[in-house]
Amino acid sequence: MKVILKRHSDKDKFSFTFVEGDRTLLKSQLYASKRNAMTGINAVMKNASLDRRYSLKEAKDGRWYFNLKASNGKIVGTSPMFKTKKEAQDAINLLKEKAYSASIEYVEE
C-alpha cells in the first residue's frame, strides 16, 4: 500500500490518496499546506486499524462508501463509491491491515 501525496499547483493545495495497486481506497480533502496534509496522513495511519473510526454508508443510488474519522471526530478521508457493500468492506479491511505501514510518494500536478 502507498500514499500518494499530491501538490495541486493550480490551487497551491495538497491532498493524499491511499492506494493498493491501482485501486483507490481513501481520498482526503484539500489541505492548505504539505504539513497539514502529512498530519492527515498520520491520522489515517493511526486510526485505520480501529473499527470505531469507520462510518460505512449506502448512497441514494445504492452504491457504498465510507468515511474514516480521526480521534477528534473529524473526517480525514472518504472512499470512492463501490458497487457493493462487500467491496467497501474489503477496502476497509485493506486499510485496517496495511495503512499504518504505507509508503509515501510525493507528486506535483
Rosetta blueprint (number, residue, H / E / L):
1 M L
2 K E
3 V E
4 I E
5 L E
6 K E
7 R E
8 H E
9 S L
10 D L
11 K L
12 D L
13 K E
14 F E
15 S E
16 F E
17 T E
18 F E
19 V E
20 E E
21 G L
22 D L
23 R E
24 T E
25 L E
26 L E
27 K E
28 S L
29 Q L
30 L L
31 Y E
32 A L
33 S L
34 K H
35 R H
36 N H
37 A H
38 M H
39 T H
40 G H
41 I H
42 N H
43 A H
44 V H
45 M H
46 K H
47 N H
48 A L
49 S L
50 L L
51 D H
52 R H
53 R H
54 Y E
55 S E
56 L E
57 K E
58 E E
59 A L
60 K L
61 D L
62 G L
63 R L
64 W E
65 Y E
66 F E
67 N E
68 L E
69 K E
70 A L
71 S L
72 N L
73 G L
74 K L
75 I E
76 V E
77 G E
78 T E
79 S L
80 P L
81 M L
82 F E
83 K L
84 T L
85 K H
86 K H
87 E H
88 A H
89 Q H
90 D H
91 A H
92 I H
93 N H
94 L H
95 L H
96 K H
97 E H
98 K H
99 A H
100 Y H
101 S H
102 A L
103 S E
104 I E
105 E E
106 Y E
107 V E
108 E E
109 E L
